[in-house]
Amino acid sequence: MGVSLTTENILRALRATEQEAAVAYAAAAKLRADMEASGADPLAEANFEKLDVAFKAYDVKAQEAEGLKEKLALAQGWDGTRAPASARLPIPDGPGASHVDSIFQFGARVTEHESYRAAQKLALSIGDAQFSQMSDVFRAGIPLMSRAETQRMLYGRGGFAATAITGGSATSAGPFIQNDLQPGFVEYVRKTPTLAAVVGRAETDSDVVEYVTQSAPTNNAAETAEANNAPESVYPFATATVNVQEFVHYVPITRRAMADAGQMRSIVEGELVLDVVDRLDTQIANGAGTGDEIEGIYTAVTQAQARGSDARPDAIHKGITKVRIAAGVRMEPDYIGIHPNDYQDLILETDASGRYLMGDPNLQGPRTIWGIPFIVSTVFTDGTPLVGNFARGARLWMRSGIEVLSGLNDDDFVKRRISLMATMRAAFKTIRPTAFTEVTGF
C-alpha cells in the first residue's frame, strides 16, 4: 500500500511540475514575441539576459519533471506496474532500429558471394602467370550493403584499423593460419560513429542535390480599414545546391592471405566499411568545405557563445537560448555535442561547498543538461561544445550504399596481391547554420 501511495504522489507531483514548466515556457515565448513586436533586438545584451533567465526557468522545471519521470519509472518497477526504464540514451530511430550487429556480417556477404568463391578457387589452383585473372573475377564489385542498409548502419558501431594484409608475416595474416586457430582477434576499438545517426536524413539519385531555402520574410500583416489596400508581405526563397562526394579507400591483400585465411577477408571488409563510416562522421563535424571535403557543422556555424566567467552549465544554457531565438529557426536543441575532455570538466565542476553542479555521480539514467542529452565524441572540437538541433539543422543525403570492389593496383601483380576498395557516396549540408551555437572557451 505504501509503494502504491508513493507512486501516486510522484505522479501527482509530475503533473504539477509539467504544468509549471508549460507556464514558464509560455511566459518565455511571450517575452520573445513581445520583444520582436516592439522592434527590440533579442540578441542585445540586456534583452538576451532576460530571455535566458526566462527560458532557464522553464528548463529548471523541465529537468525536475524528467527527474520525477525517472523516479516514477523506478516506483512502478517496484510495485510491478512497469519494468524500470532503460538507462540507454535514446537516439531518434537509432539503437532500437534494425542495424548490422557484427562486422563479420559484412564480410560474409563477400566470402559467400559466388564471385569471391571463384576468385578463392583460382588463388588455390592457378600459377603466378595467371594471377591477374583473380581480379577480373569480381572486378565489377560485390554489393556489400544497399543504400537503406547503409543508412541503418550509420547508427554506429566501433571499427578496426587495417594496414596491408599478408599471409606469411607474424604481425599480419600469419596468426590466422596456424594449426590451432583461435576464433576472433583482439580488436583495436575506435570511436562509435554518432553524428550520422542524429542529423536529418534523405536519399538522392543524382550527383547534385538541389533544395530551396527561405530567408527572413518581411511580415507586413496589419489591421487595415475597409476599402484600403492590404499591405504586401515578402517571402524570399532561393535555390541552393550541394555536390555528392565519394568516401573511398583501399587496402592490398596477398593471394596467400586470401586463399589460406578466409576470415581475414571478413576482417578487412569490416575494417574498410567502418573506416568509411568513421570518415563520414568526422567530416559531418569538421569538414573544411574546400576541395572534395564536405562542409561540416563547425565550419558552417555562424553564431557562438563565449563562456567567459560563466559557470559551464550557464554558458551552455546561453547557447541553447541563442538557438531558440535565432531568426528563421526558433528550434529546441535536440543534442549537445561535446568532446570527452569538456564533458569531464563539466561533470566534475563543483560549487563552493564541493557539491557537483551536474548532480550526484551515483545518479542513474542518461546524462542530460537542461533536459537535453549529450553526444560525447572526439569528433567534436576540444574546448568548443556544439549546441544545436541536429535533426532539422543539418541533412545527409545518401546517394549509394557501401560497395566493395577489387582489382590490381601498381605492382600488385608482381607481388601477387589484390587491392580491395570500399566506397560510399553521400552529400551533406548544414541547411540552417543558426540552428547551432558553438560554446567557446569551455
C-alpha positions as CSV (number, residue, x, y, z in Angstrom):
1,M,0.0,0.0,0.0
2,G,2.9,2.3,0.8
3,V,4.5,1.8,-2.6
4,S,1.2,2.4,-4.4
5,L,0.7,5.6,-2.4
6,T,4.3,6.7,-3.3
7,T,3.7,6.1,-7.0
8,E,0.5,8.2,-6.9
9,N,2.3,11.0,-5.1
10,I,5.1,11.0,-7.6
11,L,2.6,11.1,-10.5
12,R,0.7,14.0,-8.9
13,A,4.0,15.9,-8.4
14,L,5.0,15.2,-12.0
15,R,1.7,16.6,-13.4
16,A,2.1,19.7,-11.3
17,T,5.7,20.2,-12.4
18,E,4.9,19.7,-16.0
19,Q,2.1,22.3,-15.7
20,E,4.6,24.7,-14.1
21,A,7.1,24.0,-17.0
22,A,4.4,24.7,-19.6
23,V,3.5,28.1,-17.9
24,A,7.2,29.0,-17.7
25,Y,7.7,28.2,-21.4
26,A,4.6,30.2,-22.4
27,A,5.9,33.2,-20.5
28,A,9.4,33.0,-22.1
29,A,7.8,32.6,-25.6
30,K,5.6,35.6,-24.9
31,L,8.6,37.7,-23.8
32,R,10.4,36.9,-27.0
33,A,7.3,37.7,-29.1
34,D,6.8,41.0,-27.3
35,M,10.4,42.0,-28.0
36,E,10.1,41.2,-31.7
37,A,6.8,43.0,-31.9
38,S,8.3,46.1,-30.4
39,G,11.3,46.0,-32.7
40,A,13.7,45.2,-29.9
41,D,16.8,43.1,-30.8
42,P,16.6,39.8,-28.8
43,L,20.4,39.4,-29.1
44,A,21.1,42.8,-27.4
45,E,22.9,42.0,-24.2
46,A,20.1,43.2,-21.8
47,N,17.3,41.6,-23.8
48,F,19.3,38.3,-24.2
49,E,19.9,38.1,-20.5
50,K,16.1,38.5,-19.8
51,L,15.3,35.8,-22.4
52,D,18.0,33.5,-21.0
53,V,16.6,33.8,-17.5
54,A,13.0,33.2,-18.7
55,F,13.9,30.1,-20.7
56,K,16.1,28.9,-17.8
57,A,13.1,29.0,-15.5
58,Y,11.4,26.6,-18.0
59,D,14.4,24.3,-18.2
60,V,14.7,24.0,-14.5
61,K,11.1,22.8,-14.3
62,A,11.5,20.6,-17.3
63,Q,14.6,19.0,-15.7
64,E,12.6,18.5,-12.5
65,A,9.9,16.8,-14.5
66,E,12.5,14.4,-16.1
67,G,13.8,13.5,-12.6
68,L,10.3,12.8,-11.4
69,K,9.7,10.6,-14.5
70,E,12.8,8.5,-13.6
71,K,11.5,8.2,-10.0
72,L,8.1,7.2,-11.3
73,A,9.6,4.5,-13.5
74,L,11.5,3.1,-10.6
75,A,8.5,3.1,-8.3
76,Q,6.3,1.4,-11.0
77,G,9.0,-1.2,-11.3
78,W,9.0,-1.9,-7.6
79,D,5.2,-2.4,-7.5
80,G,5.2,-4.4,-10.8
81,T,3.3,-1.9,-12.8
82,R,6.2,-1.5,-15.2
83,A,9.8,-2.5,-15.5
84,P,12.3,0.2,-14.8
85,A,13.2,2.4,-17.7
86,S,16.4,1.6,-19.6
87,A,19.3,4.0,-18.9
88,R,20.4,3.8,-22.5
89,L,20.5,7.2,-24.3
90,P,17.7,7.2,-26.9
91,I,18.6,8.4,-30.4
92,P,15.7,9.0,-32.8
93,D,15.2,5.9,-34.9
94,G,18.5,4.8,-33.7
95,P,19.7,1.9,-31.4
96,G,16.2,0.4,-31.3
97,A,16.1,0.2,-35.1
98,S,17.4,-2.7,-37.1
99,H,21.1,-2.4,-37.8
100,V,24.2,-4.5,-38.6
101,D,25.4,-6.0,-35.3
102,S,28.7,-7.6,-36.4
103,I,31.4,-6.7,-38.9
104,F,31.5,-10.4,-39.9
105,Q,28.0,-10.0,-41.4
106,F,29.6,-7.5,-43.8
107,G,32.4,-9.8,-44.8
108,A,30.1,-12.9,-45.0
109,R,28.4,-11.3,-47.9
110,V,31.7,-11.2,-49.7
111,T,33.1,-14.6,-48.8
112,E,29.7,-16.3,-49.6
113,H,29.4,-14.4,-52.9
114,E,29.9,-16.6,-56.0
115,S,32.5,-14.2,-57.4
116,Y,34.7,-14.4,-54.3
117,R,34.4,-18.2,-54.2
118,A,35.6,-18.3,-57.8
119,A,38.5,-16.0,-57.0
120,Q,39.5,-18.0,-54.0
121,K,39.4,-21.2,-56.1
122,L,41.6,-19.6,-58.6
123,A,44.0,-18.5,-55.9
124,L,44.5,-22.1,-54.9
125,S,44.8,-23.6,-58.4
126,I,46.4,-21.1,-60.8
127,G,50.1,-20.3,-61.3
128,D,51.6,-16.9,-60.8
129,A,51.4,-16.1,-64.5
130,Q,47.6,-16.3,-64.5
131,F,47.3,-14.3,-61.2
132,S,45.7,-11.3,-62.9
133,Q,42.6,-13.5,-63.6
134,M,41.7,-13.3,-60.0
135,S,41.0,-9.5,-60.1
136,D,38.9,-9.9,-63.2
137,V,36.6,-12.4,-61.5
138,F,34.9,-9.7,-59.3
139,R,36.1,-6.5,-60.9
140,A,32.5,-5.4,-61.2
141,G,32.3,-5.2,-57.5
142,I,30.4,-7.0,-54.8
143,P,27.4,-5.1,-53.3
144,L,28.1,-5.0,-49.6
145,M,25.1,-3.0,-48.3
146,S,22.2,-1.4,-50.0
147,R,21.5,2.3,-49.6
148,A,18.8,1.6,-47.0
149,E,21.1,-0.8,-45.1
150,T,23.9,1.8,-45.1
151,Q,21.6,4.3,-43.5
152,R,20.8,1.9,-40.7
153,M,24.5,1.1,-40.4
154,L,25.2,4.7,-39.7
155,Y,23.6,4.4,-36.3
156,G,27.1,3.3,-35.2
157,R,29.5,0.6,-34.3
158,G,33.2,0.6,-33.4
159,G,35.8,-0.3,-36.0
160,F,39.1,-1.9,-36.7
161,A,42.3,-0.4,-38.0
162,A,43.7,-2.1,-41.2
163,T,47.0,-2.0,-43.0
164,A,48.3,-4.1,-45.8
165,I,47.5,-7.8,-45.2
166,T,49.9,-10.6,-46.0
167,G,49.8,-14.3,-45.4
168,G,53.3,-15.1,-44.0
169,S,54.0,-12.2,-41.6
170,A,53.6,-12.9,-37.9
171,T,52.2,-9.4,-37.5
172,S,49.6,-9.7,-40.2
173,A,47.7,-12.7,-41.6
174,G,50.1,-15.3,-40.2
175,P,48.3,-15.8,-36.8
176,F,45.2,-16.9,-38.6
177,I,46.7,-19.8,-40.5
178,Q,48.3,-21.6,-37.5
179,N,47.3,-25.2,-36.9
180,D,45.5,-24.3,-33.7
181,L,43.5,-21.4,-35.0
182,Q,41.7,-19.5,-32.3
183,P,38.5,-17.7,-33.3
184,G,38.3,-13.9,-33.4
185,F,41.0,-11.4,-32.6
186,V,41.8,-8.6,-30.2
187,E,40.3,-5.7,-32.0
188,Y,41.5,-2.1,-32.0
189,V,38.4,-0.3,-30.7
190,R,37.7,3.1,-32.1
191,K,35.0,5.7,-31.5
192,T,31.4,4.8,-32.4
193,P,30.0,6.9,-35.3
194,T,27.2,9.1,-33.9
195,L,26.6,12.2,-35.9
196,A,25.3,10.4,-39.0
197,A,22.6,8.9,-36.7
198,V,21.2,12.2,-35.4
199,V,21.3,14.6,-38.4
200,G,18.4,14.7,-40.8
201,R,18.5,12.0,-43.5
202,A,17.2,11.7,-47.1
203,E,18.1,9.9,-50.3
204,T,19.1,11.2,-53.7
205,D,19.5,9.6,-57.2
206,S,21.6,12.5,-58.6
207,D,25.2,13.6,-58.2
208,V,24.0,17.2,-57.3
209,V,21.3,17.8,-54.7
210,E,19.2,21.0,-55.2
211,Y,16.9,22.3,-52.5
212,V,15.0,25.5,-51.7
213,T,15.7,27.7,-48.7
214,Q,13.7,30.6,-47.3
215,S,15.4,33.7,-45.9
216,A,13.9,36.2,-43.5
217,P,10.4,37.2,-44.6
218,T,9.0,40.7,-44.4
219,N,5.8,40.4,-42.5
220,N,3.6,43.4,-43.1
221,A,0.4,42.0,-41.8
222,A,-1.6,44.8,-40.1
223,E,-5.1,45.9,-39.2
224,T,-6.5,47.6,-42.3
225,A,-9.6,49.7,-42.8
226,E,-12.2,48.6,-45.2
227,A,-11.6,49.6,-48.9
228,N,-8.0,50.4,-48.2
229,N,-5.2,48.5,-49.9
230,A,-3.9,45.5,-48.0
231,P,-0.2,45.7,-47.1
232,E,2.1,43.4,-49.0
233,S,4.4,40.9,-47.3
234,V,7.5,39.4,-48.9
235,Y,8.6,35.8,-48.6
236,P,12.0,35.4,-50.3
237,F,13.1,32.0,-51.5
238,A,16.4,30.8,-53.0
239,T,17.8,27.7,-54.6
240,A,20.9,26.0,-53.2
241,T,22.9,23.0,-54.3
242,V,25.3,20.6,-52.8
243,N,27.5,18.0,-54.5
244,V,27.6,14.3,-53.7
245,Q,31.0,13.2,-52.6
246,E,32.6,9.8,-52.7
247,F,34.1,8.4,-49.5
248,V,36.6,5.7,-50.6
249,H,39.8,3.9,-49.6
250,Y,41.6,0.6,-50.3
251,V,43.9,-1.9,-48.8
252,P,46.0,-4.6,-50.5
253,I,45.6,-8.3,-49.6
254,T,48.0,-11.1,-50.8
255,R,47.0,-14.1,-52.6
256,R,48.2,-16.4,-49.8
257,A,46.2,-14.5,-47.2
258,M,43.1,-14.6,-49.3
259,A,43.4,-18.3,-50.1
260,D,44.6,-19.6,-46.7
261,A,42.8,-17.2,-44.2
262,G,39.3,-16.5,-45.4
263,Q,38.5,-15.0,-42.1
264,M,41.0,-12.3,-42.9
265,R,38.8,-11.3,-45.8
266,S,35.9,-10.7,-43.4
267,I,38.0,-8.6,-41.1
268,V,39.3,-6.5,-43.9
269,E,35.8,-5.9,-45.2
270,G,34.7,-4.8,-41.8
271,E,37.6,-2.5,-41.4
272,L,37.1,-1.0,-44.8
273,V,33.5,-0.4,-44.2
274,L,33.8,1.1,-40.7
275,D,36.6,3.4,-41.8
276,V,34.4,4.8,-44.5
277,V,31.7,5.5,-42.0
278,D,34.2,6.9,-39.5
279,R,35.4,9.4,-42.1
280,L,31.8,10.4,-42.9
281,D,31.1,11.1,-39.2
282,T,34.3,13.2,-38.8
283,Q,33.5,15.2,-41.9
284,I,30.0,16.0,-40.8
285,A,31.5,17.6,-37.7
286,N,34.7,19.2,-39.1
287,G,34.8,19.1,-42.9
288,A,36.5,22.2,-44.3
289,G,34.2,22.6,-47.3
290,T,37.2,23.0,-49.6
291,G,38.3,20.8,-52.5
292,D,36.4,17.5,-52.2
293,E,35.7,17.8,-48.5
294,I,32.1,18.4,-47.3
295,E,31.4,21.4,-45.2
296,G,31.0,20.3,-41.6
297,I,28.8,21.8,-39.0
298,Y,31.7,23.6,-37.2
299,T,32.7,25.2,-40.5
300,A,29.1,26.3,-41.3
301,V,28.0,27.5,-37.8
302,T,27.5,31.3,-37.7
303,Q,26.9,32.0,-34.0
304,A,28.9,31.5,-30.9
305,Q,28.6,31.9,-27.2
306,A,31.8,32.7,-25.2
307,R,31.9,31.1,-21.8
308,G,33.8,34.0,-20.2
309,S,33.4,33.9,-16.5
310,D,30.2,31.9,-16.6
311,A,29.9,28.5,-15.0
312,R,29.9,25.8,-17.7
313,P,26.2,24.9,-17.3
314,D,25.3,28.6,-17.6
315,A,27.4,29.0,-20.8
316,I,25.7,26.0,-22.4
317,H,22.3,27.4,-21.5
318,K,23.1,30.7,-23.2
319,G,24.0,28.7,-26.2
320,I,20.6,26.9,-26.0
321,T,18.9,30.3,-25.8
322,K,20.6,31.6,-28.9
323,V,19.3,28.6,-30.9
324,R,15.8,29.2,-29.5
325,I,15.7,32.9,-30.6
326,A,17.7,32.7,-33.8
327,A,15.8,34.2,-36.8
328,G,14.3,31.6,-39.1
329,V,15.0,28.8,-36.6
330,R,13.4,29.0,-33.2
331,M,14.1,25.4,-32.6
332,E,14.5,23.4,-29.5
333,P,18.1,21.9,-29.5
334,D,17.9,18.1,-29.5
335,Y,21.6,17.3,-28.6
336,I,24.7,18.9,-27.2
337,G,27.8,17.6,-28.9
338,I,30.8,17.6,-26.6
339,H,34.4,16.4,-26.5
340,P,35.2,13.8,-23.7
341,N,37.6,16.3,-22.1
342,D,35.0,19.0,-22.0
343,Y,32.4,16.5,-20.7
344,Q,34.7,15.6,-17.9
345,D,35.3,19.2,-17.0
346,L,31.6,19.8,-16.9
347,I,30.5,16.9,-14.7
348,L,33.4,17.4,-12.3
349,E,32.6,21.1,-11.8
350,T,31.6,21.9,-8.2
351,D,30.1,24.8,-6.2
352,A,31.7,26.5,-3.2
353,S,30.6,23.6,-1.0
354,G,32.1,21.0,-3.1
355,R,28.8,19.7,-4.5
356,Y,28.8,18.6,-8.1
357,L,26.8,21.1,-10.3
358,M,25.7,18.3,-12.6
359,G,24.3,16.2,-9.7
360,D,25.4,13.2,-7.7
361,P,27.8,10.8,-9.6
362,N,25.5,7.9,-8.5
363,L,22.6,9.4,-10.4
364,Q,21.1,6.8,-12.7
365,G,19.8,7.3,-16.2
366,P,21.1,9.1,-19.3
367,R,23.1,12.3,-18.6
368,T,21.5,15.5,-19.7
369,I,21.9,19.2,-19.1
370,W,18.9,21.5,-19.0
371,G,16.9,18.5,-20.2
372,I,19.0,18.0,-23.4
373,P,21.1,14.8,-23.9
374,F,24.8,14.8,-24.7
375,I,26.6,13.2,-27.6
376,V,30.1,12.6,-26.2
377,S,32.6,12.0,-29.0
378,T,36.1,13.1,-30.1
379,V,34.7,14.4,-33.4
380,F,33.7,17.5,-31.5
381,T,36.3,20.2,-31.0
382,D,38.0,20.1,-27.7
383,G,37.1,23.3,-25.8
384,T,34.1,24.1,-28.0
385,P,30.9,22.1,-27.3
386,L,28.2,22.3,-30.0
387,V,24.6,23.1,-29.1
388,G,22.0,22.5,-31.8
389,N,19.0,20.9,-33.5
390,F,20.9,18.3,-35.4
391,A,17.8,16.7,-36.9
392,R,16.5,19.8,-38.6
393,G,19.5,22.0,-38.9
394,A,21.7,19.6,-40.9
395,R,20.9,17.0,-43.6
396,L,22.6,13.9,-45.0
397,W,21.6,12.6,-48.5
398,M,22.6,9.0,-49.3
399,R,23.5,8.5,-53.0
400,S,24.6,4.9,-52.7
401,G,25.2,2.3,-50.2
402,I,28.6,0.8,-49.4
403,E,30.2,-1.3,-52.1
404,V,33.4,-3.4,-52.2
405,L,35.5,-3.6,-55.4
406,S,38.8,-5.3,-56.2
407,G,41.5,-5.0,-58.8
408,L,45.2,-4.8,-59.5
409,N,47.0,-1.6,-58.5
410,D,50.5,-0.5,-59.3
411,D,52.8,-3.5,-58.5
412,D,50.0,-5.8,-57.2
413,F,50.6,-8.3,-60.0
414,V,54.3,-8.9,-59.3
415,K,53.6,-9.0,-55.5
416,R,50.7,-11.5,-56.1
417,R,48.1,-9.4,-54.2
418,I,44.8,-7.8,-54.9
419,S,43.6,-4.3,-53.8
420,L,40.3,-4.2,-52.1
421,M,38.3,-0.9,-52.2
422,A,35.3,0.2,-50.2
423,T,33.2,3.2,-51.4
424,M,30.1,5.1,-50.4
425,R,28.6,8.2,-52.0
426,A,26.7,10.9,-50.0
427,A,26.1,14.6,-49.7
428,F,25.8,16.7,-46.6
429,K,24.8,20.3,-45.8
430,T,24.1,22.4,-42.7
431,I,20.9,23.7,-44.1
432,R,20.2,26.0,-41.1
433,P,23.6,27.2,-39.6
434,T,21.7,29.3,-37.0
435,A,20.3,26.0,-35.6
436,F,23.7,25.6,-33.9
437,T,25.7,27.5,-31.4
438,E,29.3,26.7,-30.5
439,V,30.3,27.4,-26.9
440,T,33.8,28.8,-27.0
441,G,36.4,28.9,-24.2
442,F,35.0,26.0,-22.4
